Amino acid sequence: MHDAGHAVPAMVAVVDTGEATPAATPVATPVATPAAMEARAEARAGVVRRLALLTGRERQVFERVVQGLPNKQIAAQLGIALKTVKVHRGRVMLKMEAASVADLVRFAASVGL
């Protein structure tokens, strides 16, 4: 039999030196079920359909919003008034059916933007 009292300090010493990490309980790699894959594909298709509803200018505003740019900077980049950016941003939120900028970022990421 092994003396458990000696094994723990030795393992901690190895971890402290960075030479190795203790063996952990194996974690199962999640496997996407066919239903989950289909749901993601449908969600992506919905985002693509909603993106197609945006005008060119709304798309430009959308892309800058998901990059995290403030309205004032978007206005300067596009050469339009701040109020116009706010109007376009509001229309983007409606057309994309987004409740928040985080939703817009998720949508953009889901289609590779």
DOROKOL-65148 format. One line per 5 residues: number of its first residue (from 0); for each residue x, z, y of N, C-alpha, C, O. Coordinates in Angstrom, 1 decimal, always signed. Example, Ala and Ser with C-alpha at 12.3 -4.5 7.8 and 13.67 -1.06 7.14 Angstrom:
2
0	+13.2,+7.8,-5.7,+12.3,+7.8,-4.5,+13.2,+7.8,-3.3,+14.2,+8.5,-3.3 | +12.8,+7.1,-2.2,+13.7,+7.1,-1.1,+12.9,+7.9,+0.0,+13.4,+8.0,+1.1
//
This chain:
113
0	+0.8,+0.0,-1.2,+0.0,+0.0,+0.0,+0.9,+0.0,+1.3,+2.0,+0.5,+1.3 | +0.3,-0.6,+2.3,+1.0,-0.7,+3.6,+0.6,+0.5,+4.4,-0.5,+1.0,+4.3 | +1.5,+1.0,+5.2,+1.2,+2.1,+6.1,+0.6,+1.5,+7.4,+1.4,+0.9,+8.2 | -0.6,+1.6,+7.7,-1.3,+1.0,+8.8,-0.7,+1.5,+10.1,-0.8,+0.8,+11.1 | -0.3,+2.7,+10.1,+0.3,+3.4,+11.3,+1.5,+2.6,+11.9,+1.7,+2.7,+13.1
5	+2.3,+2.0,+11.0,+3.4,+1.3,+11.5,+3.2,-0.2,+11.8,+3.9,-0.8,+12.6 | +2.1,-0.8,+11.3,+1.8,-2.2,+11.5,+1.3,-2.4,+13.0,+1.7,-3.4,+13.6 | +0.5,-1.5,+13.5,+0.0,-1.7,+14.8,+1.0,-1.7,+15.9,+1.1,-2.6,+16.7 | +2.0,-0.7,+15.9,+3.0,-0.8,+17.0,+3.9,-2.0,+16.9,+4.3,-2.6,+17.9 | +4.1,-2.5,+15.6,+4.9,-3.7,+15.5,+4.2,-4.9,+16.0,+4.8,-5.7,+16.7
10	+2.9,-5.0,+15.8,+2.1,-6.1,+16.3,+2.0,-6.0,+17.8,+2.2,-7.1,+18.5 | +1.9,-4.9,+18.4,+1.8,-4.7,+19.8,+3.2,-5.1,+20.4,+3.2,-5.8,+21.5 | +4.3,-4.8,+19.8,+5.6,-5.1,+20.3,+5.8,-6.7,+20.3,+6.3,-7.2,+21.3 | +5.3,-7.3,+19.3,+5.4,-8.8,+19.2,+4.6,-9.4,+20.3,+5.0,-10.4,+21.0 | +3.4,-8.9,+20.6,+2.5,-9.4,+21.6,+3.2,-9.2,+23.0,+3.1,-10.1,+23.8
15	+3.7,-8.0,+23.2,+4.4,-7.7,+24.5,+5.5,-8.7,+24.8,+5.8,-9.0,+26.0 | +6.3,-9.1,+23.8,+7.4,-10.0,+24.0,+7.0,-11.4,+24.2,+7.8,-12.3,+24.7 | +5.7,-11.7,+23.9,+5.2,-13.1,+24.0,+5.6,-14.0,+22.9,+5.4,-15.2,+23.0 | +6.2,-13.4,+21.8,+6.7,-14.2,+20.7,+5.5,-14.7,+19.9,+5.6,-15.8,+19.3 | +4.5,-14.0,+19.8,+3.3,-14.3,+18.9,+2.1,-13.6,+19.4,+2.2,-12.6,+20.0
20	+1.0,-14.0,+19.0,-0.2,-13.3,+19.2,-0.8,-12.8,+17.9,-0.6,-13.5,+16.9 | -1.5,-11.7,+17.9,-2.1,-11.2,+16.7,-3.2,-12.2,+16.2,-3.9,-12.9,+17.0 | -3.3,-12.2,+14.9,-4.3,-13.1,+14.3,-5.7,-12.5,+14.7,-5.9,-11.3,+14.5 | -6.6,-13.4,+15.1,-7.9,-13.0,+15.5,-8.9,-13.5,+14.5,-8.5,-14.3,+13.7 | -10.1,-13.0,+14.6,-11.1,-13.5,+13.7,-11.3,-14.9,+14.1,-11.5,-15.3,+15.2
25	-11.4,-15.8,+13.1,-11.6,-17.2,+13.4,-12.9,-17.5,+14.1,-13.9,-16.9,+13.8 | -12.8,-18.3,+15.1,-14.0,-18.7,+15.8,-14.5,-20.1,+15.4,-13.7,-21.0,+15.4 | -15.7,-20.2,+15.0,-16.2,-21.5,+14.6,-16.3,-22.4,+15.8,-16.7,-22.1,+16.9 | -15.9,-23.7,+15.6,-16.0,-24.7,+16.6,-17.4,-25.2,+16.7,-17.9,-25.6,+15.6 | -18.1,-25.1,+17.8,-19.4,-25.5,+17.9,-19.6,-27.0,+17.6,-18.8,-27.9,+18.0
30	-20.5,-27.3,+16.8,-20.8,-28.7,+16.4,-22.1,-29.1,+17.0,-23.1,-28.4,+16.8 | -22.1,-30.2,+17.7,-23.3,-30.7,+18.4,-24.3,-31.3,+17.3,-23.9,-32.1,+16.5 | -25.5,-30.8,+17.3,-26.5,-31.3,+16.4,-27.0,-32.7,+16.9,-26.8,-32.9,+18.1 | -27.5,-33.5,+16.0,-28.1,-34.8,+16.5,-29.1,-34.5,+17.6,-29.2,-35.3,+18.5 | -29.9,-33.5,+17.5,-30.9,-33.2,+18.5,-30.3,-32.9,+19.8,-30.8,-33.3,+20.9
35	-29.2,-32.1,+19.8,-28.5,-31.7,+21.0,-27.9,-33.0,+21.7,-27.9,-33.1,+22.9 | -27.3,-33.8,+20.8,-26.6,-35.0,+21.3,-27.7,-36.0,+22.0,-27.4,-36.6,+23.0 | -28.8,-36.1,+21.3,-29.9,-36.9,+21.9,-30.4,-36.3,+23.2,-30.7,-37.1,+24.1 | -30.6,-35.0,+23.3,-31.1,-34.4,+24.5,-30.1,-34.6,+25.6,-30.5,-34.9,+26.8 | -28.8,-34.6,+25.4,-27.8,-34.8,+26.4,-27.8,-36.3,+26.8,-27.7,-36.6,+28.0
40	-28.0,-37.2,+25.9,-28.1,-38.6,+26.2,-29.3,-38.9,+27.1,-29.3,-39.7,+28.0 | -30.4,-38.3,+26.8,-31.6,-38.4,+27.6,-31.5,-37.9,+29.0,-31.9,-38.5,+29.9 | -30.8,-36.7,+29.1,-30.6,-36.1,+30.4,-29.7,-37.0,+31.2,-29.9,-37.2,+32.4 | -28.6,-37.6,+30.6,-27.7,-38.5,+31.3,-28.5,-39.8,+31.7,-28.3,-40.2,+32.9 | -29.4,-40.3,+30.9,-30.2,-41.5,+31.3,-31.1,-41.1,+32.4,-31.3,-42.0,+33.3
45	-31.6,-39.9,+32.5,-32.4,-39.5,+33.6,-31.7,-39.5,+34.9,-32.2,-39.9,+35.9 | -30.4,-39.0,+34.8,-29.6,-38.9,+36.0,-29.3,-40.3,+36.5,-29.3,-40.6,+37.7 | -29.0,-41.2,+35.6,-28.7,-42.6,+35.9,-29.9,-43.3,+36.6,-29.8,-44.0,+37.6 | -31.1,-43.0,+36.0,-32.3,-43.6,+36.6,-32.5,-43.0,+38.1,-32.9,-43.8,+39.0 | -32.3,-41.7,+38.2,-32.5,-41.1,+39.6,-31.4,-41.6,+40.6,-31.7,-41.9,+41.7
50	-30.2,-41.8,+40.1,-29.1,-42.3,+41.0,-29.5,-43.7,+41.4,-29.2,-44.1,+42.6 | -30.1,-44.5,+40.6,-30.5,-45.9,+41.0,-31.6,-45.9,+42.1,-31.7,-46.9,+42.8 | -32.2,-44.8,+42.3,-33.2,-44.7,+43.4,-32.6,-44.5,+44.8,-33.2,-44.7,+45.8 | -31.3,-44.0,+44.8,-30.7,-43.8,+46.0,-30.3,-45.0,+46.8,-29.9,-46.0,+46.1 | -30.4,-45.0,+48.1,-29.9,-46.1,+48.9,-28.4,-46.1,+48.9,-27.8,-45.1,+48.4
55	-27.8,-47.1,+49.4,-26.3,-47.1,+49.5,-25.8,-46.0,+50.3,-24.8,-45.3,+49.9 | -26.4,-45.7,+51.4,-26.0,-44.6,+52.3,-26.2,-43.2,+51.6,-25.4,-42.3,+51.7 | -27.4,-43.1,+51.0,-27.6,-41.8,+50.3,-26.6,-41.6,+49.2,-26.2,-40.5,+48.9 | -26.2,-42.7,+48.5,-25.2,-42.6,+47.5,-23.9,-42.1,+48.1,-23.2,-41.3,+47.5 | -23.5,-42.7,+49.2,-22.3,-42.3,+49.9,-22.3,-40.8,+50.2,-21.4,-40.0,+50.1
60	-23.5,-40.3,+50.7,-23.6,-38.9,+51.1,-23.6,-38.1,+49.8,-22.9,-37.0,+49.8 | -24.3,-38.5,+48.8,-24.3,-37.8,+47.5,-22.8,-37.6,+47.0,-22.4,-36.5,+46.6 | -22.0,-38.7,+47.0,-20.7,-38.6,+46.5,-19.8,-37.6,+47.3,-19.0,-36.8,+46.7 | -20.0,-37.5,+48.6,-19.3,-36.6,+49.4,-19.8,-35.2,+49.3,-19.0,-34.2,+49.3 | -21.1,-35.0,+49.1,-21.6,-33.6,+48.9,-21.1,-33.1,+47.6,-20.6,-31.9,+47.6
65	-21.0,-33.8,+46.5,-20.5,-33.3,+45.2,-19.0,-33.1,+45.3,-18.5,-32.3,+44.4 | -18.3,-33.7,+46.2,-16.9,-33.4,+46.4,-16.7,-32.1,+47.2,-15.6,-31.6,+47.3 | -17.8,-31.6,+47.7,-17.7,-30.3,+48.4,-17.5,-30.4,+49.9,-17.2,-29.4,+50.6 | -17.6,-31.6,+50.5,-17.4,-31.8,+51.9,-18.6,-31.2,+52.7,-19.8,-31.4,+52.3 | -18.3,-30.6,+53.8,-19.4,-30.1,+54.7,-20.1,-31.3,+55.4,-19.5,-32.4,+55.6
70	-21.3,-31.1,+55.8,-22.1,-32.1,+56.5,-21.3,-32.7,+57.7,-21.3,-34.0,+57.9 | -20.7,-31.9,+58.5,-19.9,-32.4,+59.7,-18.8,-33.4,+59.3,-18.6,-34.4,+60.0 | -18.1,-33.1,+58.2,-17.1,-34.0,+57.8,-17.6,-35.3,+57.2,-17.1,-36.3,+57.4 | -18.8,-35.2,+56.5,-19.4,-36.4,+56.0,-19.8,-37.3,+57.1,-19.6,-38.5,+57.1 | -20.4,-36.7,+58.1,-20.8,-37.4,+59.3,-19.6,-38.2,+59.9,-19.7,-39.3,+60.3
75	-18.5,-37.5,+60.1,-17.3,-38.1,+60.7,-16.8,-39.2,+59.8,-16.5,-40.3,+60.3 | -16.8,-39.0,+58.5,-16.3,-40.1,+57.6,-17.1,-41.3,+57.6,-16.6,-42.4,+57.5 | -18.5,-41.1,+57.7,-19.4,-42.2,+57.6,-19.7,-42.8,+59.0,-20.4,-43.8,+59.1 | -19.3,-42.1,+60.0,-19.6,-42.6,+61.4,-21.1,-42.5,+61.7,-21.6,-43.4,+62.4 | -21.7,-41.4,+61.3,-23.1,-41.2,+61.6,-23.3,-39.8,+62.1,-22.5,-39.0,+62.0
80	-24.5,-39.6,+62.7,-24.8,-38.3,+63.3,-25.0,-37.2,+62.2,-25.4,-37.5,+61.1 | -24.7,-36.0,+62.6,-24.9,-34.8,+61.7,-26.3,-34.8,+61.2,-26.6,-34.5,+60.0 | -27.2,-35.0,+62.1,-28.7,-34.9,+61.8,-29.0,-36.0,+60.7,-29.8,-35.8,+59.8 | -28.4,-37.2,+60.8,-28.6,-38.2,+59.9,-28.1,-37.8,+58.5,-28.7,-38.1,+57.5 | -26.9,-37.2,+58.4,-26.4,-36.7,+57.2,-27.4,-35.7,+56.5,-27.7,-35.8,+55.3
85	-27.9,-34.8,+57.4,-28.9,-33.8,+56.8,-30.1,-34.5,+56.3,-30.7,-34.1,+55.3 | -30.6,-35.5,+56.9,-31.8,-36.3,+56.5,-31.4,-36.9,+55.1,-32.2,-36.8,+54.2 | -30.3,-37.6,+55.1,-29.9,-38.3,+53.8,-29.7,-37.3,+52.7,-30.1,-37.5,+51.6 | -29.1,-36.2,+53.0,-28.9,-35.1,+52.0,-30.2,-34.6,+51.5,-30.3,-34.3,+50.3 | -31.2,-34.4,+52.3,-32.5,-33.9,+51.9,-33.1,-34.9,+51.0,-33.8,-34.6,+50.0
90	-33.0,-36.2,+51.3,-33.6,-37.3,+50.5,-32.9,-37.4,+49.1,-33.5,-37.6,+48.1 | -31.6,-37.1,+49.1,-30.8,-37.1,+47.9,-31.3,-36.0,+47.0,-31.6,-36.2,+45.8 | -31.5,-34.8,+47.6,-32.0,-33.7,+46.8,-33.3,-34.0,+46.2,-33.6,-33.7,+45.0 | -34.2,-34.6,+47.0,-35.6,-34.9,+46.5,-35.5,-36.0,+45.4,-36.1,-35.8,+44.3 | -34.8,-37.1,+45.6,-34.7,-38.2,+44.7,-34.0,-37.8,+43.4,-34.4,-38.2,+42.3
95	-33.0,-36.9,+43.5,-32.3,-36.5,+42.3,-33.0,-35.3,+41.6,-32.5,-34.8,+40.6 | -34.0,-34.8,+42.2,-34.8,-33.6,+41.7,-33.8,-32.4,+41.5,-33.8,-31.8,+40.5 | -33.0,-32.2,+42.5,-32.1,-31.1,+42.5,-32.5,-29.9,+43.3,-33.1,-30.1,+44.4 | -32.4,-28.8,+42.8,-32.7,-27.5,+43.5,-31.6,-27.0,+44.3,-31.7,-26.2,+45.2 | -30.3,-27.5,+44.0,-29.1,-26.9,+44.6,-28.0,-28.0,+44.6,-28.1,-29.0,+43.8
100	-27.0,-27.7,+45.3,-25.8,-28.6,+45.3,-25.2,-28.5,+43.9,-24.6,-29.4,+43.4 | -25.2,-27.3,+43.3,-24.7,-27.1,+41.9,-25.4,-28.1,+41.0,-24.7,-28.7,+40.1 | -26.7,-28.3,+41.1,-27.4,-29.3,+40.3,-26.8,-30.7,+40.5,-26.5,-31.4,+39.6 | -26.5,-31.1,+41.8,-26.0,-32.4,+42.1,-24.6,-32.5,+41.4,-24.3,-33.6,+40.9 | -23.8,-31.5,+41.5,-22.5,-31.5,+40.9,-22.6,-31.7,+39.4,-21.8,-32.5,+38.8
105	-23.5,-31.0,+38.7,-23.7,-31.2,+37.3,-24.2,-32.6,+37.0,-23.7,-33.2,+36.0 | -25.1,-33.1,+37.8,-25.5,-34.5,+37.5,-24.4,-35.5,+37.6,-24.2,-36.4,+36.8 | -23.6,-35.3,+38.7,-22.4,-36.2,+38.9,-21.5,-36.1,+37.7,-21.0,-37.1,+37.2 | -21.2,-34.9,+37.3,-20.3,-34.7,+36.1,-20.8,-35.3,+34.8,-20.1,-35.9,+34.0 | -22.2,-35.3,+34.7,-22.8,-35.8,+33.4,-22.7,-37.3,+33.3,-22.7,-37.8,+32.2
110	-22.5,-38.0,+34.4,-22.3,-39.4,+34.4,-20.9,-39.9,+34.8,-20.7,-41.1,+35.0 | -20.0,-38.9,+34.9,-18.6,-39.3,+35.1,-18.2,-39.6,+36.5,-17.3,-40.3,+36.8 | -19.0,-39.1,+37.5,-18.6,-39.3,+38.9,-17.7,-38.2,+39.4,-17.3,-38.2,+40.6
//
